Amino acid sequence: MYSIKPGKNIGDIIRYKIRHVAAEEMLHASLVANLIVAIGRQPVFYSPEMIPFYPNPLPHFKQGHLMTHLSKADEKTLNTFIQIEKPEPKPRSGNSETFSSEFELQVVSSKIYVIFKIKIAYSL
């Protein structure tokens, strides 16, 4: 974001969009932190193990191997962001991961919560 010069119409639009994406990612991090607190744990944001080194492969990237770099805003960086934000392919017919009702979604969510809490408890 800092390599995009302000004061130019297109530059200001791009800076705004990047800032918006960064704010959404911070919201996601705070929601995860709330879930961690809800199960009785403390979120860890400031640990040496949490600091990435660059270049670094993007963890948990389901669409193959993607190396990330710290770099200025250019076409290569844009293509990296596009790869990261590209939606996963939809499940094929017959393999749908949808729920038939809100209740079914809540039941599955509750089961996931219990499994998650048990795994956290036993990882102490």
C-alpha positions as CSV (number, residue, x, y, z in Angstrom):
1,M,0.0,0.0,0.0
2,Y,2.9,2.3,0.8
3,S,4.4,2.0,-2.7
4,I,1.2,3.4,-4.3
5,K,1.5,7.2,-4.6
6,P,-1.4,9.1,-3.2
7,G,-3.0,12.0,-5.0
8,K,-3.6,10.3,-8.3
9,N,-7.2,9.2,-8.9
10,I,-6.4,5.5,-9.6
11,G,-3.8,5.3,-6.9
12,D,-6.3,6.6,-4.3
13,I,-8.9,4.0,-5.4
14,I,-6.3,1.2,-5.2
15,R,-5.1,2.3,-1.8
16,Y,-8.7,2.4,-0.5
17,K,-9.4,-1.1,-1.8
18,I,-6.2,-2.6,-0.3
19,R,-7.0,-0.9,3.0
20,H,-10.5,-2.3,2.9
21,V,-9.2,-5.9,2.4
22,A,-6.7,-5.4,5.3
23,A,-9.5,-4.2,7.5
24,E,-11.6,-7.3,6.6
25,E,-8.7,-9.6,7.4
26,M,-8.3,-7.9,10.8
27,L,-12.0,-8.5,11.4
28,H,-11.5,-12.2,10.6
29,A,-8.6,-12.3,13.1
30,S,-10.7,-10.7,15.8
31,L,-13.5,-13.2,15.2
32,V,-11.1,-16.1,15.5
33,A,-9.7,-14.6,18.7
34,N,-13.3,-14.3,20.1
35,L,-13.9,-18.0,19.4
36,I,-10.6,-18.9,21.1
37,V,-11.6,-16.9,24.2
38,A,-15.1,-18.5,24.1
39,I,-13.5,-21.9,24.7
40,G,-11.4,-20.7,27.5
41,R,-8.1,-20.1,25.8
42,Q,-6.0,-17.0,25.2
43,P,-5.3,-16.0,21.6
44,V,-1.6,-15.6,20.8
45,F,-0.7,-12.9,18.3
46,Y,2.8,-11.8,19.6
47,S,4.9,-14.9,19.6
48,P,8.2,-15.5,17.7
49,E,6.6,-18.6,16.1
50,M,3.9,-16.4,14.6
51,I,6.2,-14.1,12.8
52,P,6.6,-15.1,9.1
53,F,9.8,-14.9,7.2
54,Y,9.8,-13.9,3.5
55,P,9.8,-15.4,1.0
56,N,7.5,-17.9,2.6
57,P,5.0,-20.5,1.3
58,L,1.5,-19.5,2.0
59,P,0.2,-21.9,4.7
60,H,-3.0,-23.9,4.2
61,F,-3.3,-22.9,0.6
62,K,-5.5,-25.5,-1.0
63,Q,-4.8,-24.8,-4.6
64,G,-1.2,-25.8,-4.7
65,H,2.1,-24.2,-3.6
66,L,2.2,-20.4,-3.5
67,M,5.3,-18.4,-2.3
68,T,4.6,-15.0,-0.8
69,H,7.1,-12.1,-0.8
70,L,7.2,-8.6,0.7
71,S,7.3,-6.3,-2.3
72,K,6.0,-3.1,-3.8
73,A,2.6,-3.0,-5.5
74,D,3.1,-4.2,-9.1
75,E,1.6,-6.7,-11.5
76,K,3.4,-9.7,-9.9
77,T,2.1,-8.8,-6.4
78,L,-1.4,-8.3,-7.8
79,N,-1.3,-11.8,-9.3
80,T,-0.3,-13.2,-6.0
81,F,-3.2,-11.5,-4.3
82,I,-5.6,-12.8,-7.0
83,Q,-4.3,-16.4,-6.4
84,I,-4.9,-16.0,-2.6
85,E,-8.4,-14.5,-2.9
86,K,-9.6,-16.8,-5.8
87,P,-12.5,-18.8,-4.6
88,E,-12.2,-22.5,-4.2
89,P,-13.9,-24.6,-6.9
90,K,-17.5,-25.5,-6.0
91,P,-18.1,-29.1,-5.0
92,R,-19.3,-31.4,-7.8
93,S,-22.9,-32.5,-7.9
94,G,-23.5,-35.1,-5.2
95,N,-20.7,-33.9,-3.0
96,S,-22.5,-30.8,-1.8
97,E,-21.6,-29.4,1.6
98,T,-24.8,-27.5,2.1
99,F,-27.2,-27.9,5.0
100,S,-30.9,-28.6,4.6
101,S,-31.9,-26.2,7.4
102,E,-30.6,-23.7,9.9
103,F,-31.0,-26.3,12.6
104,E,-28.8,-28.8,10.8
105,L,-26.1,-26.1,10.4
106,Q,-26.3,-25.4,14.2
107,V,-26.0,-29.1,15.0
108,V,-23.0,-29.5,12.9
109,S,-21.5,-26.3,14.2
110,S,-22.0,-27.5,17.8
111,K,-20.3,-30.8,17.0
112,I,-17.4,-29.0,15.5
113,Y,-17.2,-26.7,18.6
114,V,-17.1,-29.7,21.0
115,I,-14.4,-31.5,18.9
116,F,-12.4,-28.3,18.8
117,K,-12.7,-27.8,22.6
118,I,-11.7,-31.4,23.3
119,K,-8.6,-31.1,21.0
120,I,-7.6,-27.9,22.7
121,A,-8.0,-29.4,26.2
122,Y,-5.9,-32.4,25.3
123,S,-3.2,-30.3,23.6
124,L,-2.2,-28.7,27.0
